[in-house]
Amino acid sequence: MTSVDQNQSSEITFILLGFSDYPDLQGFLFFVFLVIYVVTVVGNLMMIFIIWITPKLHTPMYFFLSNLSFVDFCYSTTITPKLLEILVVEDRAISFLSCITQLCLTATCVVTEAVLLAVMAYDRFVAICNPLLYTVKMSQKICFLLVTLAYSWGILSSIAFTYSLLVLTFCRTNIINNFFCEYSAIFSASFSDKQLTEIILFSLTNFNTFCTFLVILTSYLFILVTIMKMPSTSGRHKAFSTCASHFTAVIIFYGAILFLYCVPNSKSSWLLIRISTAFYSVVIPMLNPLIYSLRNKDVKETVKKLMDDKICLQ
């Protein structure tokens, strides 16, 4: 950016409408989102802590899970505090730099989480379909490389998304009919030529979604075939249980994305868009640690042990 562009961008502001058209619900929504945020932070940090201090959980599956919890924590922290702020203050303005920064961070988290979910599906595929080669194919070095790939691709995708918006021209004051700086809302606010931005958005979004979903779908198809060939019922049940938490998280994650894309972008559906966006960006980061802790025997046993130890110390 030139110095002139920088001076112009410093004068650009965005107004986050949030749920301002429902003034009577502001206090209630603040309380609801505050509780969700507290549960999200405590749940994800607790998941990371439990995995870190428990040698039994130092396996590839929990290593990926700890990174998923970290991404969910970052994602929620990028969005929810600003949401809570605009629910209690009248000034809902956010600077151009802050808006672009929030967009960059949220894009990084979303893409990284999608890749991590694909990596976790591949991990379950190797564990169930090639158990004898699991320690070789999912060695510590390979796990570290896969996680590094997830974060790196998330950052690179975010840079591409951010650049595609930086080349656009905006008015000094822009209205965003949402509670955070979401890509399509910023894109719609621009009045310049959007052809390059549309190409980057369409290509990168579809590439990320198609590749990650293809890895997940392929992995679970092979897993299903392998499980159905198992002779014992107990073996099939155990194999299904190891995939249940991750499969549930995948359905919620991609289900929310598909639902959000299916909602028509019209005035009559603005409330539905905001509700679905809130579920996708605020509620899902809270659900993931709950899903993995409630459906995972090892995590539940570790939590119970920690609670018992605390009671004994008291």
C-alpha positions as CSV (number, residue, x, y, z in Angstrom):
1,M,0.0,0.0,0.0
2,T,1.2,3.5,-0.7
3,S,1.2,6.3,1.9
4,V,-1.9,7.8,0.2
5,D,-3.7,4.4,0.4
6,Q,-2.6,4.1,4.1
7,N,-4.0,7.5,4.9
8,Q,-7.3,6.7,3.1
9,S,-7.6,3.3,4.9
10,S,-7.1,5.0,8.3
11,E,-10.2,7.1,7.6
12,I,-12.4,4.1,6.6
13,T,-14.7,2.8,9.3
14,F,-17.2,-0.1,9.4
15,I,-20.4,-0.1,11.4
16,L,-21.3,-3.5,12.9
17,L,-25.0,-3.5,13.2
18,G,-25.0,-6.8,15.1
19,F,-28.4,-7.3,16.8
20,S,-29.1,-3.6,17.1
21,D,-32.5,-3.9,15.5
22,Y,-33.6,-5.9,18.5
23,P,-32.8,-3.5,21.4
24,D,-34.9,-5.3,23.9
25,L,-32.8,-8.5,23.5
26,Q,-29.4,-6.8,23.9
27,G,-29.0,-7.6,27.6
28,F,-30.2,-11.1,27.2
29,L,-27.9,-11.8,24.2
30,F,-25.0,-10.3,26.1
31,F,-25.5,-12.7,29.0
32,V,-26.0,-15.7,26.6
33,F,-22.9,-15.0,24.6
34,L,-20.8,-14.2,27.7
35,V,-21.7,-17.6,29.2
36,I,-20.9,-19.3,25.9
37,Y,-17.6,-17.5,25.7
38,V,-16.6,-18.5,29.2
39,V,-17.5,-22.1,28.6
40,T,-15.6,-22.0,25.3
41,V,-12.4,-20.6,26.9
42,V,-12.5,-22.9,30.0
43,G,-13.4,-26.0,27.9
44,N,-10.8,-25.6,25.3
45,L,-8.0,-24.6,27.6
46,M,-8.9,-27.4,30.0
47,M,-8.8,-29.9,27.1
48,I,-5.3,-28.6,26.2
49,F,-4.2,-28.8,29.8
50,I,-5.6,-32.3,30.4
51,I,-3.9,-33.6,27.2
52,W,-0.6,-31.9,28.1
53,I,-0.4,-33.3,31.7
54,T,-1.6,-36.8,31.0
55,P,1.1,-39.2,29.5
56,K,-1.6,-41.6,28.5
57,L,-3.0,-39.0,26.1
58,H,0.3,-38.3,24.4
59,T,-0.9,-39.9,21.1
60,P,-1.5,-38.6,17.6
61,M,-5.2,-38.4,18.1
62,Y,-5.0,-36.2,21.2
63,F,-2.1,-34.2,19.8
64,F,-4.4,-33.2,16.9
65,L,-7.3,-32.6,19.3
66,S,-5.2,-30.2,21.5
67,N,-4.4,-28.2,18.4
68,L,-8.1,-28.2,17.4
69,S,-8.9,-26.8,20.9
70,F,-6.3,-24.1,20.5
71,V,-7.7,-23.1,17.1
72,D,-11.3,-23.0,18.6
73,F,-10.0,-20.9,21.5
74,C,-8.4,-18.4,19.1
75,Y,-11.4,-18.3,16.8
76,S,-13.8,-17.6,19.6
77,T,-11.5,-15.0,21.2
78,T,-11.2,-13.2,17.8
79,I,-15.0,-12.8,17.5
80,T,-16.8,-12.9,20.8
81,P,-15.2,-10.1,22.8
82,K,-16.1,-7.6,20.0
83,L,-19.6,-9.1,19.8
84,L,-20.0,-8.5,23.6
85,E,-18.8,-5.0,23.2
86,I,-21.3,-3.9,20.5
87,L,-24.1,-5.4,22.6
88,V,-23.5,-2.9,25.4
89,V,-22.2,0.2,23.7
90,E,-23.9,2.5,21.3
91,D,-20.8,3.2,19.2
92,R,-20.5,0.1,17.0
93,A,-17.7,1.5,14.7
94,I,-14.6,-0.5,14.0
95,S,-11.6,0.8,12.1
96,F,-10.5,-0.5,8.7
97,L,-7.3,-2.0,10.2
98,S,-9.2,-3.7,13.0
99,C,-11.8,-5.1,10.7
100,I,-9.2,-6.5,8.3
101,T,-7.2,-7.9,11.2
102,Q,-10.3,-9.7,12.5
103,L,-11.1,-11.0,9.1
104,C,-7.5,-12.3,8.7
105,L,-7.5,-14.0,12.0
106,T,-10.9,-15.6,11.6
107,A,-10.0,-16.9,8.1
108,T,-6.8,-18.4,9.4
109,C,-8.8,-20.2,12.2
110,V,-11.5,-21.5,9.9
111,V,-9.2,-22.9,7.2
112,T,-6.8,-24.3,9.8
113,E,-9.7,-26.1,11.6
114,A,-11.0,-27.5,8.3
115,V,-7.5,-28.9,7.5
116,L,-7.2,-30.3,11.1
117,L,-10.5,-32.1,10.8
118,A,-9.2,-33.7,7.6
119,V,-6.0,-34.7,9.3
120,M,-7.9,-36.2,12.2
121,A,-10.0,-38.2,9.7
122,Y,-6.8,-39.5,8.1
123,D,-5.5,-40.4,11.5
124,R,-8.6,-42.5,12.3
125,F,-8.3,-44.1,8.8
126,V,-4.7,-45.2,9.6
127,A,-5.6,-46.4,13.1
128,I,-8.5,-48.6,11.9
129,C,-7.5,-49.7,8.4
130,N,-3.8,-50.0,9.0
131,P,-3.3,-50.6,12.7
132,L,0.0,-52.5,12.3
133,L,1.6,-49.5,10.5
134,Y,0.0,-46.9,12.7
135,T,3.1,-46.0,14.7
136,V,5.1,-45.7,11.5
137,K,2.6,-43.7,9.4
138,M,1.7,-41.5,12.3
139,S,5.1,-40.9,13.9
140,Q,5.8,-37.9,16.0
141,K,7.6,-36.2,13.1
142,I,4.7,-36.9,10.6
143,C,2.2,-35.6,13.1
144,F,4.2,-32.4,13.6
145,L,4.5,-31.9,9.9
146,L,0.7,-32.4,9.4
147,V,-0.1,-29.8,12.1
148,T,2.4,-27.4,10.6
149,L,0.8,-27.9,7.2
150,A,-2.6,-27.1,8.7
151,Y,-1.4,-23.8,10.3
152,S,0.7,-22.8,7.3
153,W,-2.1,-23.4,4.8
154,G,-4.5,-21.5,7.1
155,I,-2.2,-18.5,7.2
156,L,-1.5,-18.6,3.4
157,S,-5.2,-18.8,2.6
158,S,-5.9,-15.9,5.1
159,I,-3.2,-13.8,3.4
160,A,-4.9,-14.4,0.0
161,F,-8.3,-13.6,1.3
162,T,-7.0,-10.4,3.0
163,Y,-5.2,-9.3,-0.1
164,S,-8.3,-9.7,-2.2
165,L,-10.0,-7.2,0.0
166,L,-7.2,-4.8,0.3
167,V,-7.2,-4.1,-3.4
168,L,-10.9,-2.9,-3.2
169,T,-12.1,0.6,-2.6
170,F,-14.5,1.5,0.2
171,C,-16.5,4.5,1.3
172,R,-15.4,6.3,4.5
173,T,-18.3,4.7,6.4
174,N,-19.6,1.3,5.6
175,I,-22.4,-0.8,7.1
176,I,-21.9,-4.4,8.0
177,N,-25.2,-6.2,8.8
178,N,-23.5,-8.7,11.1
179,F,-21.6,-8.8,14.4
180,F,-18.1,-9.3,13.1
181,C,-16.1,-8.5,9.9
182,E,-17.2,-11.4,7.8
183,Y,-15.7,-11.7,4.3
184,S,-18.9,-11.4,2.2
185,A,-20.1,-8.4,4.2
186,I,-16.8,-6.5,3.6
187,F,-16.8,-7.6,0.0
188,S,-20.4,-6.3,-0.5
189,A,-19.5,-2.9,1.0
190,S,-16.9,-2.1,-1.7
191,F,-17.9,-0.1,-4.8
192,S,-14.9,-0.9,-6.9
193,D,-14.3,-3.7,-9.5
194,K,-14.5,-7.0,-7.7
195,Q,-13.6,-9.4,-10.5
196,L,-10.1,-10.3,-9.0
197,T,-11.6,-10.7,-5.5
198,E,-14.4,-12.9,-6.8
199,I,-11.9,-15.2,-8.6
200,I,-9.7,-15.5,-5.5
201,L,-12.7,-16.1,-3.2
202,F,-14.3,-18.7,-5.5
203,S,-11.1,-20.6,-6.3
204,L,-9.7,-20.7,-2.8
205,T,-12.9,-21.4,-0.9
206,N,-14.0,-24.2,-3.2
207,F,-10.5,-25.7,-3.3
208,N,-10.2,-25.7,0.5
209,T,-13.8,-27.1,1.0
210,F,-13.5,-29.7,-1.7
211,C,-10.0,-31.0,-0.7
212,T,-10.7,-31.2,3.1
213,F,-14.1,-32.7,2.6
214,L,-12.8,-35.2,0.1
215,V,-10.1,-36.4,2.5
216,I,-12.7,-36.8,5.3
217,L,-15.3,-38.5,3.0
218,T,-12.7,-40.9,1.6
219,S,-11.3,-41.7,5.0
220,Y,-14.7,-42.6,6.4
221,L,-15.7,-44.7,3.4
222,F,-12.6,-46.9,3.9
223,I,-13.2,-46.9,7.7
224,L,-16.8,-48.0,7.2
225,V,-15.8,-50.8,4.8
226,T,-13.1,-52.0,7.3
227,I,-15.5,-51.9,10.2
228,M,-18.2,-53.8,8.4
229,K,-15.7,-56.6,7.6
230,M,-14.8,-57.0,11.3
231,P,-16.1,-60.4,12.6
232,S,-16.8,-59.4,16.2
233,T,-19.5,-57.0,17.3
234,S,-17.3,-55.7,20.1
235,G,-14.6,-54.8,17.6
236,R,-17.0,-52.9,15.4
237,H,-18.4,-51.1,18.4
238,K,-15.0,-50.1,19.6
239,A,-14.0,-48.9,16.1
240,F,-17.2,-46.9,15.8
241,S,-16.7,-45.3,19.2
242,T,-13.2,-44.1,18.3
243,C,-14.7,-42.2,15.4
244,A,-17.9,-41.0,16.9
245,S,-16.6,-37.7,18.4
246,H,-14.7,-36.6,15.4
247,F,-17.6,-37.6,13.0
248,T,-20.0,-35.5,15.2
249,A,-17.7,-32.5,15.0
250,V,-17.3,-32.9,11.2
251,I,-21.1,-33.0,10.7
252,I,-21.7,-29.9,12.9
253,F,-18.8,-28.0,11.2
254,Y,-19.7,-28.7,7.6
255,G,-23.4,-28.7,8.3
256,A,-23.2,-25.1,9.6
257,I,-21.2,-24.0,6.6
258,L,-23.6,-25.6,4.1
259,F,-26.6,-24.1,5.9
260,L,-25.1,-20.7,6.0
261,Y,-24.4,-20.8,2.2
262,C,-28.0,-22.0,1.6
263,V,-29.5,-19.0,3.3
264,P,-30.6,-16.4,0.7
265,N,-28.9,-13.0,1.2
266,S,-32.0,-10.9,1.5
267,K,-33.4,-8.4,4.1
268,S,-36.0,-11.0,5.2
269,S,-33.2,-13.5,6.0
270,W,-30.7,-11.2,7.7
271,L,-31.7,-12.4,11.2
272,L,-31.4,-16.0,10.1
273,I,-28.0,-15.3,8.6
274,R,-26.8,-13.7,11.9
275,I,-28.2,-16.6,14.0
276,S,-26.5,-19.2,11.7
277,T,-23.3,-17.2,11.8
278,A,-23.4,-17.0,15.5
279,F,-23.8,-20.8,15.7
280,Y,-20.9,-21.3,13.3
281,S,-18.5,-18.8,14.8
282,V,-19.4,-18.7,18.5
283,V,-21.3,-21.9,19.5
284,I,-19.2,-24.5,17.5
285,P,-15.9,-23.6,19.3
286,M,-17.8,-24.3,22.6
287,L,-19.3,-27.6,21.4
288,N,-16.0,-29.3,20.2
289,P,-14.5,-29.8,23.7
290,L,-17.9,-30.9,25.1
291,I,-18.3,-33.4,22.3
292,Y,-14.8,-34.9,22.8
293,S,-15.0,-34.9,26.6
294,L,-18.5,-36.4,26.9
295,R,-17.9,-39.1,24.3
296,N,-14.3,-39.9,25.1
297,K,-13.6,-42.5,27.8
298,D,-10.0,-41.5,28.3
299,V,-10.7,-37.8,28.8
300,K,-13.6,-38.5,31.2
301,E,-11.4,-40.8,33.2
302,T,-8.7,-38.1,33.4
303,V,-11.2,-35.4,34.4
304,K,-12.6,-37.7,37.1
305,K,-9.1,-38.4,38.4
306,L,-8.3,-34.7,38.6
307,M,-11.5,-34.0,40.4
308,D,-10.9,-36.9,42.9
309,D,-7.3,-35.6,43.5
310,K,-8.7,-32.1,44.2
311,I,-11.2,-33.4,46.6
312,C,-8.5,-35.4,48.4
313,L,-6.3,-32.3,48.7
314,Q,-9.1,-30.4,50.2
